[in-house]
Amino acid sequence: MSPSLPERVCVFAASSDGKRPEYREAAGALGRELAVRGIGLVYGGSGRGLMGAAADAALARRGEAIGVIPQELLGLEQYHCGLTELHIVGSMHERKAKMAELADAFVALPGGIGTLEELLEITTWSKLGIHAKPCGVVNACGYFDALAAMLDATVSEGFMAAEYRDTLSFDPTPAGLLDRLLPARR
C-alpha cells in the first residue's frame, strides 16, 4: 500500500518577525509554495509574525489556511481573521493534538521556545511511532544550525540511535524542504 499524498502541512513558527527580513521572506515563500502545490497550511492561527506571513501568502495564492488557537490566547494573540477555518480549542495540548490530526507533515520556520517545543515534541512522536509523518525545518539564514549540531551530539554521545537523527530534515529553502519531505508532490 503506497502512502497517500499529503494534503496539509502543519507549520510551527513565531508570532513575531525576528531580526532578519529573510525569516519573513521564508515564511511567505513557504505559504506560497504550499498553495502552488495544492497543499493546505495548518498552523497556530496568529495573524502576526512568521505565522501570519505564511498564512497571508498561502491565502493570496488561493490556498487553504487553517488556524488552531487555544481559547486562552484569543485575548493575548491577534488571531488571523481571514482564514479558511479557525479552530478554537481549550488548551495548548489540544492545539497540538488538533494540528497533528489535521496535518500530513510538519515544518518549522524560525521561532522561539514555543516553536522549538512544538517541533521537538512532534519529532519525538515520530521516533516513538505515534505518527509516521515527515518532519523538517526551513533553515533560513542557518537559524537551525545549532539544533542540527545538538542532534548530532545526541547521536555521538549515545543518547539517540543514528537512524533517528534523520527523522528531522533540514533545508535552507521552503521548496527544497518540501521536495525532501514530499518527493511525490514535486
GIWOGI-V435418 format. One record per residue. RES is the residue in three letters. SS is DSSP state (alpha for helix, beta for strand, coil for the rest). OMEGA is omega in degrees with one decimal (999 if undefined). D_CENTER is the distance of its C-alpha to the mean C-alpha in Angstrom with 2 decimals. Layout:
# GIWOGI-V435418
[[RES SS OMEGA D_CENTER] [RES SS OMEGA D_CENTER]]
This chain:
# GIWOGI-V435418
[[MET coil -179.8 26.61] [SER coil -179.6 23.87] [PRO coil 178.5 20.26] [SER coil 179.3 19.30] [LEU coil 178.6 17.11] [PRO coil 176.8 13.62] [GLU coil -179.8 13.98] [ARG beta 175.8 10.57] [VAL beta 174.3 6.94] [CYS beta -179.5 4.70] [VAL beta 173.1 2.28] [PHE beta -176.6 3.55] [ALA coil -179.7 6.44] [ALA coil 172.1 10.20] [SER coil 172.3 12.73] [SER coil -176.7 14.96] [ASP coil -173.1 15.39] [GLY coil -174.6 16.40] [LYS coil -175.7 19.61] [ARG coil 177.5 18.93] [PRO alpha 179.8 18.74] [GLU alpha 179.0 16.84] [TYR alpha 179.1 13.61] [ARG alpha 176.8 14.08] [GLU alpha 178.5 15.23] [ALA alpha 178.3 12.14] [ALA alpha 177.8 10.06] [GLY alpha 179.2 12.93] [ALA alpha 178.4 13.16] [LEU alpha 178.5 9.70] [GLY alpha 178.2 10.69] [ARG alpha -177.4 14.11] [GLU alpha 177.5 13.33] [LEU alpha -178.6 11.56] [ALA alpha -179.7 14.61] [VAL alpha -179.6 17.08] [ARG coil -179.5 16.06] [GLY coil -179.3 16.41] [ILE coil 180.0 12.95] [GLY beta 178.5 11.83] [LEU beta 172.4 8.83] [VAL beta -177.4 8.09] [TYR beta -173.2 7.12] [GLY coil 171.3 9.48] [GLY coil -178.1 12.27] [SER beta 174.5 13.44] [GLY coil -176.7 15.52] [ARG coil 171.8 15.49] [GLY alpha -178.7 13.93] [LEU alpha 176.2 10.80] [MET alpha -179.3 9.44] [GLY alpha 179.8 12.78] [ALA alpha 178.7 12.98] [ALA alpha -179.8 10.10] [ALA alpha 179.6 11.72] [ASP alpha -178.2 15.14] [ALA alpha 178.0 14.74] [ALA alpha -178.7 13.65] [LEU alpha 179.4 16.52] [ALA alpha 177.6 18.91] [ARG coil 179.8 18.70] [ARG coil 175.5 19.40] [GLY coil 178.8 16.02] [GLU coil 175.6 14.73] [ALA beta -177.6 12.60] [ILE beta 178.6 12.54] [GLY beta 176.0 12.23] [VAL beta -175.4 12.78] [ILE beta 176.6 14.76] [PRO beta 178.6 17.35] [GLN alpha -176.3 20.92] [GLU alpha 179.5 21.54] [LEU alpha -177.6 19.07] [LEU coil 179.2 20.61] [GLY coil -176.8 23.31] [LEU coil -173.4 21.31] [GLU coil 178.5 18.32] [GLN coil -180.0 18.97] [TYR beta -177.4 17.21] [HIS coil -175.9 16.80] [CYS coil -174.3 20.07] [GLY coil -174.3 19.52] [LEU coil 172.9 16.81] [THR coil 177.2 17.57] [GLU beta 172.0 17.27] [LEU beta 176.9 16.81] [HIS beta 175.2 16.96] [ILE beta -175.8 18.68] [VAL beta -173.3 18.68] [GLY coil -174.8 20.93] [SER coil 175.6 18.87] [MET alpha 178.3 15.69] [HIS alpha 177.8 16.22] [GLU alpha 177.8 16.58] [ARG alpha -178.4 13.41] [LYS alpha 179.3 11.35] [ALA alpha -179.4 13.75] [LYS alpha 178.4 13.58] [MET alpha 179.0 9.85] [ALA alpha 178.6 10.42] [GLU alpha -175.8 13.57] [LEU alpha -171.1 12.35] [ALA coil 176.7 9.69] [ASP coil 177.8 10.93] [ALA beta -176.1 8.09] [PHE beta -179.9 4.71] [VAL beta 174.2 3.00] [ALA beta 168.8 3.64] [LEU coil 176.7 6.30] [PRO coil -179.8 9.55] [GLY coil -177.6 10.37] [GLY coil -173.7 12.96] [ILE alpha 177.4 13.82] [GLY alpha 178.1 11.75] [THR alpha -179.8 8.41] [LEU alpha 179.9 10.24] [GLU alpha 179.6 11.64] [GLU alpha -179.9 8.68] [LEU alpha -178.0 7.42] [LEU alpha 178.1 11.13] [GLU alpha -177.3 11.98] [ILE alpha 175.6 9.85] [THR alpha 175.5 11.12] [THR alpha 177.7 14.47] [TRP alpha 177.9 14.51] [SER alpha 179.9 14.28] [LYS alpha -178.3 17.09] [LEU coil 179.8 19.08] [GLY coil 177.4 18.94] [ILE coil 172.1 17.47] [HIS coil 178.1 15.26] [ALA coil -177.0 15.39] [LYS coil -178.8 12.04] [PRO beta -178.9 10.66] [CYS beta 178.5 8.08] [GLY beta 178.9 7.62] [VAL beta 169.6 7.31] [VAL beta -173.9 8.74] [ASN coil -178.9 11.82] [ALA alpha 178.8 13.33] [CYS alpha 179.7 16.84] [GLY alpha -175.4 16.51] [TYR coil -175.8 14.47] [PHE coil 178.7 13.27] [ASP alpha -179.6 16.79] [ALA alpha 177.1 17.98] [LEU alpha 177.6 15.33] [ALA alpha 178.0 16.36] [ALA alpha 178.7 19.92] [MET alpha 177.5 19.52] [LEU alpha 175.4 18.29] [ASP alpha 178.9 21.27] [ALA alpha 178.7 23.48] [THR alpha 177.0 22.56] [VAL alpha -175.8 23.85] [SER alpha 179.3 26.86] [GLU coil 174.0 27.86] [GLY coil 179.6 27.79] [PHE coil 179.2 25.11] [MET coil 177.4 22.87] [ALA coil -176.2 24.07] [ALA alpha -177.7 23.35] [GLU alpha 178.2 21.92] [TYR alpha 179.8 18.98] [ARG alpha -177.5 18.09] [ASP coil 174.4 16.68] [THR coil -178.7 14.34] [LEU beta 179.5 11.66] [SER beta 179.5 11.89] [PHE beta 173.4 12.16] [ASP beta -179.0 13.02] [PRO coil -177.0 14.05] [THR coil 176.1 13.32] [PRO alpha -179.3 10.76] [ALA alpha 179.2 13.63] [GLY alpha 179.7 14.47] [LEU alpha 179.6 11.19] [LEU alpha 175.0 11.16] [ASP alpha 178.4 14.84] [ARG alpha -174.6 14.30] [LEU alpha -172.8 11.92] [LEU coil -171.9 13.79] [PRO alpha -179.0 17.23] [ALA alpha -177.5 19.11] [ARG alpha -177.4 17.38] [ARG coil 999 18.71]]
